[in-house]
Amino acid sequence: MASEQVSVSNGSGLKQVSVSNGCVKKEVSRCNPVLLEYSSSIRGVLAYLLARVCPEKSMIPIGHGDASSFKCFRTPINVEDAIIESTRSCKYNGYAPSYGLLETRGAVAEYVSSGLPYKLTYNDVYLTVGCSQAIQVCMQVLATKGSNILLPRPGFPVYETACGYSGIEIRFYDLIPENNWEVDLDQVEALTDEKTVAMVIINPSNPCGAVFSYEHLSQIAKTAGHLGIPIVSDEVYAHMVFGGSKFEPMAKFASITPVITLGGISKRWLIPGWRFGWLVACDPHGILKRGKVQEGVEMLMNITPGPTTIVQAAVPSILQDTSQEFFEQTLHLLETAADICYNRIQKINSLWCHSRPKGSMFIMVKINISALEDIKDDMEFASALVKEESVVVLPGSTLGMKNWIRISFGAPSATLEEAWDRIGSFCQRHSNTI
């Protein structure tokens, strides 16, 4: 009897089975269902929007966090020279140690130690493939049976995905837009129980553009210390602040509660494609060691790939030799761009922004859906905008904020002015008050 494919119901939908000589063989090749639960990623949503660009107009991509795609945001020559020297030395063509090159770990420890009341060593540092791998390693290590973790809303979706894969329950605490996107600490206390393993903060903020003050960070640390939970501090935009703000590392408060600092060179040095990050245990009282958190990190690092060896070898020079002039020039460009965005938003009736950005390269913008006659939500807003005006923005629902959009201002001033001209025309065209 010939084989044939038939569809049968398994109670939750149809699946294919093979029938051969009267015997039924079940098809076993299928996707892990956890992957399908977390299918809404920033890259996935942006790819969806990019496929709908208006062909008659040049595209303006202000939905992604990669300023390096614009010529005015170029990494300095010393960074390029460092990677060339590393490559041509022929010393770094082999595998690096699991936790990273010793010299590079030491350089990162010195860099992260700046301004701290204690000194980190290479033993506190683990090198990762960008900050995203640091997030994944951290979530996997903290995951215990029945555990939960506190994530900011709005936040960075990679955390949600990493928690889902690791089986950690996610509990969102809110950032308050009317209060410069500060943490709702009362909510943090209400959400925490004996199974809460950590609290994540992102400072400077992606996606809000906020920068937490020393006083607010102190309050966060005291709250976490009182609750008995460590803080995972995502500082990939460290030092990218302007408008009178000052970056304060969360690790300053590690004497109150342990801090796991995540960072990298992707943003400040404008080289996200180099994929170099770090995870640093800031734990002067040894609490993470006693809890075998660092042992867990080391076990995981032994079975996962690390950053490219030639990039690792270039990092000490990159951290030590980059001029302050380069950083100041980048911050000037970002501050000018942030002002353009904030000021232009004030002129569009259907959009609203609670505060001027003071860090990173993002601004969150609220959409007044009731002022638009044929737009029902943020995804429809972004889809129609790219179709009509070729301007790509990120729908806020991807970040946990329905009817908001995230805009990256890591772009030339002229590009942003053109983008806002188009966004203004779009909003006027769809206004229900015409």
C-alpha positions in Angstrom: 0.0 0.0 0.0 1.4 3.4 -1.0 2.2 6.0 1.6 0.0 9.1 1.9 -0.2 12.3 4.0 -3.4 13.0 5.9 -4.4 15.6 8.4 -5.9 14.7 11.8 -7.0 16.7 14.7 -5.1 16.5 18.0 -7.5 18.7 19.9 -5.5 21.9 19.4 -5.4 22.0 15.6 -4.3 19.8 12.7 -1.1 17.9 12.3 0.3 15.8 9.5 0.7 12.1 9.8 2.0 9.5 7.4 0.0 6.4 6.6 1.9 3.4 5.2 0.6 -0.1 4.9 -2.2 0.7 7.2 0.2 2.0 10.0 0.1 5.6 11.2 3.4 7.3 11.8 3.4 10.6 13.8 5.4 13.5 12.5 7.8 14.5 15.3 9.5 17.5 13.7 7.9 20.6 15.2 8.9 23.9 16.7 9.5 24.4 20.4 6.2 26.2 21.4 8.0 28.6 23.7 9.6 30.2 20.7 6.2 30.9 19.2 5.0 32.6 22.4 7.8 35.2 22.1 7.7 35.9 18.3 7.2 39.7 18.6 10.8 41.0 18.6 12.1 44.4 17.6 14.0 43.0 14.6 10.9 41.0 13.5 8.6 44.0 13.7 11.1 46.3 12.0 11.5 43.7 9.2 7.7 43.6 8.8 7.6 47.4 8.4 10.6 47.6 6.1 8.8 45.3 3.7 6.1 48.0 3.4 8.2 51.0 2.6 6.8 53.5 0.0 8.9 53.0 -3.1 8.4 56.7 -4.2 10.1 58.1 -1.2 13.6 57.6 0.3 13.4 55.6 3.5 14.2 57.2 6.9 14.9 54.5 9.5 14.4 55.9 13.0 13.0 52.8 14.6 16.3 51.0 15.3 19.1 51.7 17.7 22.0 51.8 15.4 23.4 55.3 14.8 26.5 53.8 13.0 24.4 53.6 9.8 24.8 57.3 9.5 28.2 58.8 8.5 28.2 61.5 11.2 28.2 58.8 13.8 31.5 57.1 12.9 33.7 55.3 15.4 37.1 57.0 15.8 40.2 56.0 13.9 42.0 54.6 17.0 39.2 52.0 17.3 39.7 50.9 13.7 43.5 50.8 14.2 43.1 48.7 17.3 41.2 46.0 15.4 43.6 46.1 12.5 46.6 45.7 14.8 44.9 42.9 16.6 44.2 41.1 13.3 47.6 41.6 11.8 49.4 40.4 14.9 48.4 36.8 14.2 48.2 36.3 17.9 44.5 36.1 18.2 43.3 33.6 15.5 42.6 30.8 18.0 40.0 30.3 20.7 39.9 32.6 23.7 39.4 31.3 27.2 35.8 30.7 28.1 35.4 33.8 30.2 37.5 36.0 27.8 41.1 37.1 27.5 42.6 37.9 30.9 44.0 41.2 29.8 40.7 42.3 28.3 38.7 41.2 31.4 41.2 43.3 33.5 40.7 46.3 31.2 36.9 46.0 31.5 37.2 45.7 35.3 39.2 48.9 35.4 36.7 50.7 33.1 33.6 49.7 35.1 35.4 50.4 38.4 35.7 54.1 37.6 33.9 56.1 40.2 33.1 53.1 42.5 34.1 53.0 46.2 35.8 49.7 45.6 37.9 48.1 42.8 36.7 45.2 40.6 39.2 42.6 39.3 39.2 40.4 36.2 37.6 37.7 38.3 34.4 39.7 38.4 34.2 40.1 34.6 32.8 37.8 31.9 33.0 38.7 28.2 30.0 38.1 26.1 28.8 38.3 22.5 27.2 41.7 22.8 25.1 42.8 25.7 22.3 40.5 24.5 24.3 37.4 25.4 25.0 38.9 28.8 21.2 39.2 29.3 20.6 35.6 28.2 23.4 34.3 30.4 22.1 36.3 33.4 18.5 35.1 33.0 19.5 31.5 32.6 21.7 31.5 35.7 19.1 33.2 37.9 16.3 30.9 36.7 15.2 28.5 39.4 12.0 26.4 39.5 9.0 28.6 40.1 11.0 31.8 40.2 10.0 35.3 39.0 11.8 38.4 38.0 10.9 42.1 37.9 11.2 43.8 34.5 10.6 47.5 33.6 7.7 48.5 31.4 8.5 49.9 28.9 11.6 47.9 28.5 13.8 45.9 26.2 12.1 42.8 24.7 15.2 40.6 24.8 14.7 40.3 28.6 11.1 39.0 28.2 12.2 36.5 25.6 15.2 35.3 27.7 13.0 34.8 30.7 10.4 32.9 28.7 13.0 30.5 27.3 14.4 30.0 30.9 11.0 29.4 32.4 11.0 32.5 34.7 7.7 34.2 35.5 7.8 37.8 34.4 6.4 40.5 36.6 6.4 44.0 35.1 6.8 47.1 37.1 5.9 50.5 35.6 8.2 53.4 34.7 6.2 56.6 35.3 6.2 58.9 32.3 4.9 61.9 34.2 7.9 61.6 36.6 10.7 61.4 34.1 10.2 57.6 33.7 11.3 56.8 37.3 10.6 53.4 38.8 7.3 52.9 40.6 8.9 51.6 43.8 5.6 50.9 45.6 4.7 48.6 42.7 8.1 46.9 43.0 7.4 46.1 46.7 3.9 44.8 45.9 5.2 42.5 43.1 8.1 41.0 45.1 7.7 37.7 47.0 10.0 34.9 48.3 10.4 33.5 44.7 11.6 36.8 43.2 15.2 36.3 42.0 16.1 39.8 40.8 15.0 43.2 39.6 16.2 44.6 36.2 16.8 48.3 35.5 18.0 49.9 32.3 19.9 53.1 32.8 20.3 55.2 30.7 17.0 54.1 29.4 16.2 52.2 26.3 13.4 53.1 25.2 12.6 56.2 27.3 15.8 58.3 27.0 15.6 58.9 30.8 18.7 59.0 33.1 18.2 58.1 36.8 19.5 60.5 39.4 21.9 59.4 42.2 19.0 59.9 44.6 16.6 57.7 42.7 19.2 54.9 42.2 19.8 55.1 46.0 16.1 54.6 46.5 16.0 51.6 44.1 19.0 50.0 45.9 17.5 50.5 49.3 14.2 49.0 48.1 15.9 46.0 46.6 18.1 45.6 49.7 15.0 45.6 51.9 13.3 43.0 49.7 16.5 40.9 49.6 16.9 40.8 45.8 19.9 41.6 43.6 19.7 44.2 40.8 20.6 43.5 37.2 21.7 46.9 35.8 21.7 47.2 32.0 24.2 50.0 31.3 24.9 49.5 27.7 24.2 53.2 27.2 26.5 54.2 30.1 27.9 57.7 29.9 25.7 58.6 26.9 23.9 61.4 28.7 23.4 65.1 28.1 21.3 68.1 29.0 22.9 68.5 32.4 22.4 64.8 33.4 25.1 62.7 35.0 25.5 59.0 34.6 25.7 57.1 37.9 26.6 53.4 37.9 24.3 51.2 39.9 27.3 49.4 41.2 27.9 52.4 43.5 25.2 50.9 45.7 26.4 47.3 45.6 27.1 47.5 49.4 23.4 47.7 49.9 22.4 44.9 47.5 24.4 42.9 44.9 24.5 44.3 41.4 25.1 42.5 38.2 26.2 45.1 35.6 25.7 44.4 31.9 27.4 46.6 29.3 29.5 46.7 26.2 31.2 48.9 23.6 28.3 48.7 21.0 26.6 52.1 21.7 29.2 54.5 23.2 31.8 53.6 20.5 29.2 53.2 17.7 30.2 49.6 16.8 27.2 47.4 17.5 28.2 45.0 14.7 31.4 44.1 16.6 29.2 42.2 19.2 31.3 42.8 22.3 29.7 43.0 25.8 30.3 42.1 29.4 28.7 40.8 32.6 30.3 42.1 35.8 29.5 40.8 39.3 29.6 43.9 41.6 29.4 42.2 44.9 31.7 43.5 47.6 30.1 41.3 50.3 30.4 38.1 48.3 26.6 37.4 48.3 26.5 36.3 44.7 29.5 33.9 45.3 27.9 32.3 48.3 24.7 31.9 46.2 26.9 30.2 43.5 25.6 32.7 41.0 29.1 33.3 39.6 29.8 29.6 39.6 26.6 29.2 37.4 27.8 32.0 35.1 31.2 30.2 34.7 29.5 26.9 34.0 27.4 28.4 31.3 30.2 30.3 29.8 32.1 27.1 29.4 29.5 25.7 27.0 28.6 28.9 25.1 30.6 30.8 22.4 32.3 34.0 23.4 33.1 37.2 21.4 35.6 37.0 18.5 39.1 36.8 19.9 40.5 39.6 17.7 37.8 42.0 19.0 38.6 41.0 22.6 42.3 41.7 22.0 41.5 45.2 20.6 39.3 46.2 23.5 41.9 47.3 26.1 43.3 49.9 23.6 39.7 51.0 22.7 38.8 51.5 26.3 42.0 53.3 27.2 42.9 55.3 24.1 39.7 56.8 22.8 39.7 60.6 23.1 37.2 62.6 25.2 36.7 64.8 22.1 35.1 61.9 20.3 32.6 61.3 23.1 31.8 64.9 23.4 31.1 65.2 19.7 28.8 62.2 19.8 26.9 63.7 22.8 26.6 67.0 21.1 25.0 65.4 18.0 22.6 63.4 20.2 21.6 66.3 22.3 20.9 68.4 19.2 18.9 65.5 17.8 16.9 65.0 21.0 15.9 68.7 21.1 14.7 68.5 17.5 12.5 65.6 18.2 11.1 67.0 21.4 10.4 70.4 19.9 8.8 69.0 16.8 6.5 66.7 18.8 5.0 69.7 20.5 3.7 71.0 17.2 1.7 67.8 16.3 -1.7 67.7 18.1 -2.0 63.9 17.9 1.4 63.2 19.5 2.6 63.8 23.0 5.9 63.5 24.9 6.1 63.8 28.7 9.8 64.8 29.0 12.8 65.7 27.0 15.3 62.8 26.6 18.5 63.1 28.6 20.3 60.0 27.6 20.7 57.0 25.2 19.3 57.7 21.7 15.5 57.1 22.2 12.3 59.0 22.9 8.9 57.5 23.7 6.0 59.3 22.0 2.4 58.8 23.0 -0.2 58.7 20.2 -3.6 60.3 20.8 -5.6 57.7 18.9 -8.8 59.6 19.4 -7.4 62.5 17.3 -6.9 60.2 14.3 -9.9 59.1 12.3 -8.6 55.9 10.7 -5.8 54.7 12.9 -6.8 52.2 15.7 -3.5 51.5 17.4 0.3 52.0 17.4 0.9 49.1 15.0 -1.5 50.5 12.5 0.1 53.9 12.9 3.6 52.6 12.2 2.3 50.5 9.2 0.5 53.3 7.6 3.3 55.8 8.2 5.9 53.6 6.5 3.6 52.8 3.6 2.7 56.5 3.0 5.9 58.3 4.1 8.7 55.7 4.2 9.5 56.6 7.8 10.2 53.6 10.0 9.3 53.9 13.7 8.9 51.2 16.3 5.4 50.5 17.7 5.3 50.8 21.4 3.3 47.6 21.9 6.6 45.7 21.1 7.9 47.3 24.3 4.8 46.8 26.4 3.3 50.3 25.7 0.3 50.2 23.5 -0.4 53.4 21.5 3.1 54.7 21.9 6.0 54.7 19.4 9.7 54.6 20.0 11.9 56.9 17.9 15.6 56.7 17.6 17.3 60.1 17.3 20.7 58.7 16.5 20.5 60.3 13.1 21.7 63.5 11.4 19.7 66.7 12.2 18.6 67.1 8.5 17.3 63.6 8.4 15.3 64.1 11.6 13.8 67.3 10.3 12.7 65.6 7.1 11.3 62.7 9.1 9.3 65.0 11.3 8.0 66.9 8.2 6.7 63.6 6.9 5.3 62.5 10.3 3.5 65.9 10.7 2.0 65.6 7.2 0.9 62.1 7.9 -0.8 63.1 11.2 -2.5 66.0 9.6 -3.8 63.9 6.7 -5.3 61.4 9.2 -6.5 63.9 11.7 -10.3 63.7 12.5 -10.4 67.5 12.9 -9.7 68.4 9.3 
